[in-house]
Amino acid sequence: MKDERSIVVPAPTAWPMVAAFGLTLALAGLVTHAAVSVVGLIVFAAGVSGWCSDVMPVERHERIDLPVVGAWDSIPASRRAVEHLVAGDGGHRVRIPAEIHPYSAGLKGGLVGGLAMAITAIAYGVMAQHSVWYTVNLLAAGVVPSLAATDLEHLRAFSGAGVAVGCVMHAALSTLVGLLYAVLLPMFPRRAGLWSGLATPIVWSGLVRASLDVVNPTLNGRIDWTWFVMSQIAFGLTCGLVVARTEKIETMQTWTWARRAGLEGRWSDSE
């Protein structure tokens, strides 16, 4: 007997998202590490298998109850028109966030955070290797062939090429990550310090660990991961604090169309 008080709809499933996540990991492993691709293929296979089990040989369905007939009769009708929101009016926003940090805050935060990271890394070099040049030479070893093939004593010694290349690489990466902080932090209105100081450095350290054997084998063979994570956290806390304390600016999505097009302006008294 047909039940007129309910309808049959396709059952929800999360397997397509699992399969997409596994495929993303499999492709990411092509530029990081083979282990990432292996895990991605396993997750992708599990997602495809679960997805197929939901649709073959018979699609999974679920029954949704319909409202009882006459349940809405007691609600009075209204002739008022619905007021539609327009972008820029009354604080309505099209995208999140409505306010962002200026790019200059990201540049400043990246440089200050890079300085904090450099101090932490140099402290490790002094305490563990008795050299202030050790960490910068390790960083430059990925670009300077002579440092990549040298021994421990030469890594501890001063190298003009190592210092120049290492400083340029560190400054460029620090400013780039600082810009990313300025863009991403407004999207985390709650506990932004936790994301910038702990979560992001730990995730970044994991990505570096997976790809460092290809990018910089010398650094990968001599790196102390405890100190590496500590230096990343020092950068994250410092850069995040600098960026978070800058005044935000509103995005153009809160402006009216006329203001964005430059049709609205102020006339000076002399005109």
Secondary structure, 3 states (H helix, E strand, C coil): CCCCCEEEEECCCCHHHHHHHHHHHHHHCCCCCHHHHHHHHHHHHHHHHHHHHHHCCCCCEEEEECCCCCCCCCCCCCCCCCCCCCCCCCCCCCCCCCEECCHHHHHHHHHHHHHHHHHHHHHHHHHHHCCCCHHHHHHHCCCCHHHHCCCHHHHHCCCHHHHHHHHHHHHHHHHHHHHHHHHHHHHCCCCHHHHHHHHHHHHHHHHHHHHHHHHCHHHHHHCCHHHHHHHHHHHHHHHHHHHHCCCCEECHHHCCHHHHCCCCCCCCCCC
